[in-house]
C-alpha cells in the first residue's frame, strides 16, 4: 500500500493483505512481498505439545519465499538433508554430556552455597535447591540447555523475607509460588513475561545487583552487614576503616578481592586451565590460605543435608492468612518467573539447538519450586552463569543439566566435611562478581545512546528498587513504561489557521486525554478568532478517546448555542456500512455495466471514512476507513506453481508482515 493511508490495486496471482493505514504496498512497490509459498501453513495450537507456541522452525526461520521449505515443516522435501532448526542432530554424545555436567557442577557448587549464605539460611538449603534444579527442573523439556538452581538475583529478597517471617515460613512462600507458576504455565501465560519493556528488565536486574554487591562487601571482610541497601552503602567507609586496622579482616578481604579479580580475568588464561571455573579456583586458594598457621577466617558451617529439610506444617500454612505472606508469594512468583524466562531467551541466543517452550518451562520451574517449598529450601530460577557454562561445555541435551544435580547430591552426602573448609569471604567475592554482572553498568550509556526515555525508566527502576524493595521498584518501572508508551502513541498533530471567514482546526493522529491541553488551546483559539464559522476537521484522526470526543462535542454545542456556525468533520472509526439486502434470485449489480468501467482509484483519505474499496465510480459518500482490509493481487507466478492455478487469496494472515 502506498501513501500515508491506502489505495487499492488489482491484478491476478498471489495475494497480499494490508490494513487501511498500512505503509507498504502493491505490486512493484518497494515494500511489496510476493505471495506465500504453498508450504506456509497457519499455526494452530498442537494439543499434543501441551503448548500453544508455534512450531520451532516457524520462529527460527525468516520468511524467504525463494528458499526451499525448512526441514521439518509440513511440506518439506522427503530427502531434505540436515537437521531442522531447533532439533538436536545425531546421537547423544554421552562423554560430552557427562563432561558438561561436571563443569556445571563445579560452577554451581560455590554459587549454591554462596546464595544460601547471602540469603541468611543454612548452606544445606542452597545445595538442596541446586539438586532440585537439576533433577526436577532439568528433567522437563522446557529449555533444553538452561540450568536452574538458587539464584543470586533473589538472595536479597529471600534475606528480607527470612528476616521478617523466619526460615520456617520460607517453605510455604516458595511452595505456593511454585503452584502459581504451574497455573500460569497451564493457562499459557508463559509468553506474557516477554511483553515487558527491556528497560524495566535491565533496571530490575541492576536494582538486584547493586544492593547485592554492597551487602556482600561485609561478609567479604568477615563483618556483618548493617541491614537495608541504603544502610549498607552508607556504612562502606566505616567498613574500610575497620578492615585496614584488623589483620584477619584484611586477609579475608584480600581473598575476596582475589576472587573478584579471578572471576573477571580467568577466561583470558591460556591453555586448558581456563576451562576450570574461576569460582572453583578461588575456593581452592581460599581453602589453602585458611589452612595456614595463624590465619583465623570464618568458614562455612555445614550440617546434615537430610536433617535440614523442614516440611511446612499446619502452623506455617496458617500464615497464609497474613497479607504480608500473600504479597511475598506474588513477589516471588513474578520475579522468579520473569528471571527464568528472560534467562531462557538469553540462553536461546547462545546456541542453535532446540528453542525454549516458554509455557512448558514455566511449568517446570513451578514444579521445581513446589518441591523446594515442600522441603523448605530456597526458591529456584534459571541461572545465566550455569546455563552459559553448560552451553560452552558442548552440551546438546537435558542429560548434562540433570546429571549436575546428581553430582551435587552425591557431593553433599559423601563429602560434607570439605564444604566446612571454604572461607565465607571467598563465597562473598563470588557473589560480588555476580552482582556486578547483574548491575551491568555498561548498559546505562548504551541505553542513553539508544533511547533516552527508556534510559530514564531503566535508571528510575534501579533507584526505586534500591531505595524501597524489589516489587515496588518493578511496579514503578512498569507504570513508567506504560506512561512513556502512552505518550509516544498519543502523537497528535493539531493545526489552527484562519481562511476567509472561517477559523479552521485540523487534527490528525491518535487523540487521547494526554493531548487534551493542546486540543483545548486550539479550540479556544478558534473561538477567540471572532470568525462567524468554525470548521473542525478530524478526518485524519485514527483514534479518538472518550475524553477528547466529549471535549469536542461540548465545544461544538457551546459555540452553536452562541450563534456560530460550526462544521464538524468526524471520522467513523468503528462502523462499516452493511451491504444492501438482495433477493434470492437477484443478479449481482456488477454483472451488467451500462457503460465503460472507470479505473479511477479510490483514496479514503480524500473522500471520507469507513467503506469498502475498489475501482470504478465512487459510491455516494463512502470511502475506505482506517480499519479497511485490502487484498493485493500479484500476477507474477510463484516458483513451482502451475500458471493455470487460481489466484491465491488467503484471509487472516498478512504475508508482508
N, C-alpha and C positions, 0 to 999 in steps of 0.2 A: 504494500500500500504506500503510495507516495503522498507527500504533503503532510501537514500537521494533523489533519483529521482523516479523510479517507475517500477513495474513489473505487469504482468497480470496473474491472477489465474482464472481458470474456473471450475465451477461445476454447480449445479442446485439449484433452490429455490428462496430465497429472493435476492434482488439486492442492491448493494451499488456502488455509482459512486464517483470517485475522480479525481482530476486534476493530470496531469503528474508529477508535482513537489510536491505532497502531502506528508504527513507524516505518516498516519496511514492506516491500510491495510486490507487485505483479511481475509477470514475465519480463525479463530484460532489465528490471531494476536491480541496483547493487545488492539490496538485502534479500532478493528472492532466492529461495532454495527449491530445487526440483522436488517433485512428489516423492512419497515414501516408497521404498522397495517392497516387494511382496512379502518379505520375511519379517517385517517390522510389525509385530502384533501389539495389541493393548496388553496391559499387565494386570489382570485380575488377581486378587489375593489367592494364594495357593493354600488351602486348608491343611494340606499335608505338611507344609513347612512350619505351621504354627506361627507364622509371621506374615504381616501384610507388606513387607518391604518388597520392591521389585526384584526380578532376577538379577544375580550378581553381574552377568555380562551387560545388563542394560545400564547399570550405573558406572561401569568402568570403561565402557566403550563410547567414544564420541560418535554422533550421528554423521556418518560419511557414506553417502549412497553409492559412491563409486567403488567402495571396497566390497569384498565378499562378506557374507554374514559371519559374525563371530562364532567360533566353535562353541557348541553348547546351546546355541539359540534354536528355536523350534524348527527352523528350516535350514540348518547348517548342512553343508555337504557331507555325505556319509564318509567320504575318505579324507576329511579335513585332518591336517596334521597338527600336533602340538596341543598343549593344554589350554583350555579356555581361561580367560582372566578370572581370578577368584577361585581356581581349583588347584589342588595340590597335584603335582606331576610325579608319576613314577611311584615306586615302592617307598615305604618308610625306611629311612636310614637310622637304624636303632643306635648305632655308635654315635652319630651326630646328635641325636635326641638326648641320649644319656649324658654326653659331654655338655650340651647346652644346659641340661637340668642341674648339673653340678656347678656350672658358672652362676646360674640364677640363685642356687642355694647359697653360694658364697657371698653374693650381693645382698641377699635377703636377710641372712642371719644377723649381721650388725644392725640393719635397719629395723628389724622386728624388735630387737632388744632396745635400741635407742628410742624408738617411738613409744614403747611402753614406759620407759623411764621418763620421757618428756611428758607423757600423759598422766603421770602421777600414779601409776598402777604397777603391780609386780611384773618383772620381766617375763615370767612364765606366760602371762596373758597375751603378750605380744607374739610369743612363739606359737601359742595355740591358734591365734588368728592367722598367722602365716601358714600353719598346717592346713587350716580350713580353706584358706585362699587357694592352696594347691590342690588338695584332694576333693573339695566340693565344687568350688567355682571353676577350677581348672578342668574338671571332667565334663563340663557342659559346653556344648558347641554354641558359643556366642561370638566371642572374639578369639580366634584360634591361638594367636601368639601373645595375647595380652596376659600379664601375670598380676594376680591380686594378692593383697595382704594388708596389714595395718599401715595406714598412710600418714606421712608426716604432716600433710595438709590438715588432718583432723586432730592433731595432737593438742593444739591449744584449746580447741573446742571441748575435747574429752577432758582435759585437765580442769577446765572451768566447771564442767558438769559433775565431775567426781568431787570437786571441792564443795559444790553446792548440795548435791544429793547423796554423795557417798558411792563407793565402789559397788555396793550391793545393788543399787538401782541402775547401774550401767547396763547390766544384762537385760533388764526389762526394756530400756530405751532402744538398745540395739536389736532386740528381738522384734519389737513392733515396727521398727524402721525397716527391717528385712521383709516383714509381712506386707507393708505398704509398697515396697519396691516390687514384690511379686505381683501385687494387684495392678500397679501401674504398667508392668510389662504385659500382663494378660489382657488389659484393655487397650493395648497397642499405643501407649503414650511414650514409648522409648525415644522416638524421634522428636518429641516435644522439646527436649532439652537442647536440641540443635537450634531452636528458634530463639536464641538468646544472643544479644549483641556481644561481639568478641571483645569490645571494650569492657563490658561488665565482667566477662570471664577473666580477662587478664587482670582487671582491677581486683577481683576476688582472690586470684592466686597471689598477687602481690600483697594483698591485705592479710593473707595467711602467712606468707613467707617472711614479711618484715617483723611481726611480733615473734615468730618462731626463732629468728636469728638472735634477737635481743634476749629472749628468755633463756636460750641455751648458752649465752656468754657466762652465766653464773655457774652452772654445773661444770662448765669447761674449766673453771678456776676452783672447783671444789667448794663453791659457795651456794647459798640458797637465794633464789630469785625473790624479789620483794612482793610481786603479785601481778597487777594488771600490766598490759603492754606499755602504757604511759609511765607507770612507776618503774618498770624495768629500764626504759630508755633514760629516765631521769637519774637512775642510780648507777649508770655506767661509769661516770667519773670517780665515784666513791669506790666502785669495784676495782678499777685500775689502781687506785691508791693503795687499797688493801692488798692487792695481789703482789705488787712490787716489793712490799715490805715483809711478805711471808714466803720463805724459800720453797716450802712444799706446794703452796698455791702457784708459785712461779713455775715449778716443774710441771704441774698439771696443765697450766695454761700453755706451756711450751708444747706439750703433747697435743693439745687441741689445735694449736696453730699449725704444727707439722701435719696433722690430719687434714686440715683445710687445704694447705698447700699441695699435699699429695693428691687430693681429690681434683684439683684443678690441672695439675701438670702430669699426672701419671700416664695419661694416654699418649703423651709425647715421648715416653721412654722407648728407645729402640729395642727390637727383638721380641721374642715371645713373652718376656716378663710383663709387658703391658696388658696381656690378656688376664692377668690376675687382678681382681677388683681392688681398687685403691683403698677401699674401706678395710678390706681384709689385711692388706699390708700395714695399714695404720694400727689395726688391732694387734698384729704381731709385734710391732715396735712398742706399743703401749705395754703389752704383757712383759716384754723384755726389760723395759725401763722400770716397771713396777716391781720386778723381782730383784732389783739391785739393792744392796745393803744401804740402809739409811734413808731409803725412799718410802714415804708413807702416803699413799694415794688412796682415795675412795674407789673401791672396786664394786663390781656388780654383785648383788646379793640374789642368789637363785635358790628357789625351793623346789619341792617336788611338783612335777608338772601335773600329775593327776590330782594331787591334793589342792591345787589352785583352782580347780573347777568349782564354780559356785552357781548351781542351778537356781534361778529365781523361784521363790516360794510365794505362798498366799500374801504374806506381809508386803513383799515387793510389788506384787500385782495390784495390791490395793492402792499403791501410789499412782495408778493411772487416773485417779480422781483429781490429782494435782494439776492445775493448769500449767505449771512450770514443766512438769514431765511431758505433757502433751506437746508443748512448744519445742522441747528438746527433741522429741521424736520426729516432728515435722522438719526441724532444722537438720537433723542427721540424715533424714531421707532425701531432702533436696540436695544438700551439699555432697553426700556420698554418691548419689545417682549422677549428678552433674559432673563430678570429678571423674567418675568411672567412664562415662560416655564421652567426655571431652578427651580423655586419655585414649579411648578406643579410636577416635578419629585421628589422633596424632600417630598412633601405632600403625594404623592402616596406611599412612603415608610413608612408613619405613620399609614396607615390603610389597611384593606383588602376589602374595598368597590370598587365601580366602578373605573376603571383606566381612566386616562385623555385621551381625544381625542384632540391631540395637534392642529390639524388644526381648529377644532371647537372652542377650547379655544382661539386661536389667533384671530378668527373672533369675538368672544365675547369681548375680550379685545379691539379690534378695534372699535366695536360698542360703548363700554363704553367711549373710548377716543373721538370718534366722537361727542357724546352727550356732553361730558365735554368741548370739544372745542367750540361747539355752544353756551354753557353757559358761556364761558370764565373762566373755572375752571382749577384746577391742573391736570396734566397727571395722569393716573391710571395704576397701575400694581398690580399683585398678591403680597400679603404681608405674609411673613412667620409667624410673630407674631400672626396675626389674624387667619390664617389658622390652626396653631397648637392649638390655644385656641379652635377653632371650633371642631377639632378632639377630643381633650382631654375632651370636654364637652359632648361627646357622640353623636354628630350629625351624621346622616346617609344619609340625603337627601339635596337637594338645598334649602329647606324651611328655614333652620336656617340662611344661609348667605343672603337670600333675605329679611327676616324679620329684620335683623340687620340694613339694610339700611332704613327700615321704622321707626325703633326706633330713628335713627339719625335725620331723617327729623322731627319727632314729637318733639324731644327734642329741636332742633334748633328753631322751630317755636313757641313752647309753653313756653320754659324756657330759653330764651337767656340771661336774667339777671344773671343766675347762672354762665355762662361762664365768665362774667366780673369779677368774684371774684378769678379766677385762677391766681396765680403768674407765670410770664413768666419763672422764674428760675426753677420752677418745670418741666415745659414742656421741657426746655433745658436739664435738667437732664435725662428725659426720652429719649431724642434723643442722648445724650452722651452714654447711655447704648446701644441704637440701633446701634450707630456707632461702639462700641466695638464688638458687635455680628457680624457685617459685617466684621470688620477687622480680627477677629478670629485669634489672634496671635499664638494659639496652632497649627494651620495648617502649619505654616512655618517649625518648626522642624520635623513635621510628613512628610511633602513633602521632606525635606532633607534626611530623612532616606529611603524614598521610591524611589526617583529618583532625583538625583542632577541636571540633565539637566532641568527637569520640575521645580525644585525649582528656578533655575536661571530665567526661564521665568516668574514664579509667582512673584518673587521679582522685576524684572525689570518692569513688567507691573504695579505693585503698585507704584513704584517710578516715572515712567513716567507720570502716571495719576496725582499723587500728584504735580509734578513739572510743568506739562503743562495743560492738560484738559482730560476729560473722553474719547472722541472719539480718540484723538491722542494716548493715552495710550493703548486703546483696539486694535487699528490697529497695533501698535508696537508689542503688545503681540501676535496677530495672525500671523504677519510676522515672529516673532522669533519662534513661534511654528511650522510653516511650514518649516522653515530652519532647525530646530532640527530634524523634521521628515525626511526631505530630506537627512540629513547627516546620520541618522541611517538606512535609507533604502538603502543608497549607500554603502552597505557592500561589498567591492570588495577585493578579495584575489589575489595578483599578486606575482608569484614566478619566479625567474630568476636563471638559472643554466647552466653549461656547460656539455655537454655529447659528448665525442669524438670530432668530427669536427663540432658540431652543438651547437649554442647558443639558448637555449630554454627559452621562456617566456610563462608561463601558467597562465591564468586568469579565475576566476570564480566569480559568484555573479552578482550584479547589477552595471554595469559600467556607471556612469553618469559624467557630466562635473565637479562635485565636486571632482572626483578622477583623474582628468587629470594630476596634478603634479606627482602623484605616477606612473601613466601609462607612462608618458614621461620619467621619470627616468629609468624605466625598459627597455623601448625601446632603449634609448641612451646607457644603459649599455650593451645591446645585440650587438648594432652596434660597440661599442668600444672594444668588446672582441677579434676582429681580426679573427674570425672563418669564413670560406667560406660559411657556411649555417646558416640561422636563421629560427627557427620554432616558429610561434605564434599560440598557442593552446588556442582558445577561446570557445571550445565546452561546457565548464561549465558555460558560461555566460548566465544568464536568462533575462537580459535586457541590451541593448547596445544603448545609446542615440546617437544623431547625432554628437555631439562634439567628443566623443570617437571614433566613427566609422570613422569620417573624419581624425582624427589624425593617426589612424592605417593605413588607406588607403594611406595617404601621406607618411608615413614611409616606407610602402612596395614599393611604386613607387620609392622613392629616393634610397633605397637600391638595388632594381633590376636595376635601372639605373646606379648604381656604379659597377655592375657586380656580386653582391652577389646573391646566390640562397635563396629565401625567400619562405617558406611554410606557408600558412595562412589557418588555420582550423577555419572557421567561423560558428556559429550556425545559423540555419534558424528559426527565431523566429516568422515568420509571415505566411509562405506558408505551405499549406497542399497538398500533391500530389493528383491530381484528379484521380478518378477511370477510367480505360481504357474503352472506349465505347464498348458496346456489342450488337450484333444483336438481333433482336426481338425474334428469336427462338433459340438463343444460350443458351446452358445449363450453369449454374454456374460452375466455374472451380473446386469448392471443392466437386462436386458430384462424381467425379471419381478420385480415388487416385491410381497412378501407383505403389505405394509401401507402406510400413509401414509409418504411420504418426509419425513424430518426436514430442516429448513432450518437446523439448528444450524451455525454457522461454526466451523471448526477453527482453533485457535491453537496453533502448535507451541511457543510459549513456555510454555504451561501443561501440555502433555501429554508432552513429551519431545523426541525427536530423529529426524532422518533418515527422512522418509516423503514420499509424495506427498500433496497436499491435495485438498480438495473440500468438498461439503456432505453432510449425512446423518449417520447414526450413525458414531462414530469407530471405525475398525477396531482390533482389540485391540493395545494397547501401542505404537502408532506415531503419529507426527505429523510435520509437515514440518520438515526441518532447515535450518540456515543456508544450505546450498547449493541448496535447492529453487528451481526456476524457476516463476514464476507467470505466467499469462496472464489479462489482464483484458479483458472484452468490453464494448464500448460500444454501446448501442442507437441512439445518435443517428446519422442518416445523414450521410455526408460529402458536401460540395458537389459536384454534378455526377455523383454515382454513383447509379444506379438503386436504388430501395428494395428490389427483389427480388434484388439482388446478394447472394451468400452472404457470411457474415461473413469478414472478412479476418484470417487467422491466420498470422503470419509468425514463424518461429523464427530466432534468431541475431542480431537487432538490437533493441535496446531503444529504442523511439521516444520514450521520455520522457527520454532522456539527451541 
